[in-house]
């Protein structure tokens, strides 16, 4: 057993002190990174609560319920950044990516502390698969929001749809890696391929179509 | 492998192929409003991922779904992304209530209630109630706004919806010969309605406007989905095939929209 709260304190205190000496975008990135770690702990609490209330096993909770909880708690600070802090597109995207990175980092640290980190293969799989999954899902969520906001088309149905898409992708990953063999192999590769496709789209500016492309209705 | 499993696998392969082809083709489309295109692509991607999830779940022999799972959330996403694209395309004002769109919403709510009765799965269906009502409300509104449905069509569709609702409710409480007769009548009505909407979609694609084709293709998809959910094997496979056809029709309607905008 590990004390996740203690791990969070140990990791976040130096980062928060660093925040005091930073300005502008680097400061926002670090703040969002710490926020990502905090919401990772929060999602752990909520998943644990859901497991006790529903009477599911730990594995069933991880496969069926945790993806929905994790994706929802990642979306909430992105929405807060958009609506309350009124961040511009660049700020919103960077904040979302940093939240995903913070979430993935804290989850990986807790996992390695509880399971050990002696196998390099296991550590690499953990980093490339789960770590990439959280960043990829926040990239998807923030990209959808940014494109819709550029056309004044952000709506509850479209946000629900985006959340459902990222939750299902996450749930598919968890389902694939829950069984050994070829299923796990496909699962471990999936987030990395998704991230590479998103990166290619980001580099070619295909992720955010320009408002000038706006056509008549 | 049983013949039922073979048909099911063939249907799944066909659906994967259609979804992949539609996704790639739609991503290359020009002229469509970026938000409509984005929402439509997200809908296709979510359909694809949900099918993968369903397939993985079946291959892993994990048994029945739990009372609440990712599949319930993905259904909510599927029921909101398509109407969100329609709402964007037709600039639908949700506050503008008409007898036709409110009848559509009511039919959606009745369907959810019937699914709860038939399946006994109440949590997932309750979560999906609002998105499904929204889907039918927006589809009905788009049929009105696009001018795809005249007054007689609207009255006919509302009557058919009412008949299906009553028939399926009575079916739940009936058995024996009465059940067999009502079941057959219900199938005939649902399939006729789905096929009529598909026929009207094809007609709009060939001769009508893109807006009409879009509204009709989405509506034929919804009707095919309802038919699928209320069918048992082997008729279920026919309904599933209709769903695949309607997915392809929605793409053709979006493509037509892009062509019209480019001209």
Interface residues (C-beta under 8 A of the other chain):
Chain A: X54 X56 X60 X64 X65 X67 X68 X144 X147 X148 X151 X153 X155 X157 X158 X160 X161 X162 X163 X164 X165 X167 X168 X169 X170 X171 X172 X175 X176 X178 X179 X183 X209 X213 X214 X215 X216 X217
Chain B: X31 X32 X33 X34 X35 X38 X39 X42 X43 X45 X46 X49 X50 X52 X53 X56 X57 X59 X60 X62 X65 X66 X67 X68 X69 X70 X73 X74 X76 X77 X78 X80 X81 X83 X84 X87 X88 X89 X91 X131 X134 X261
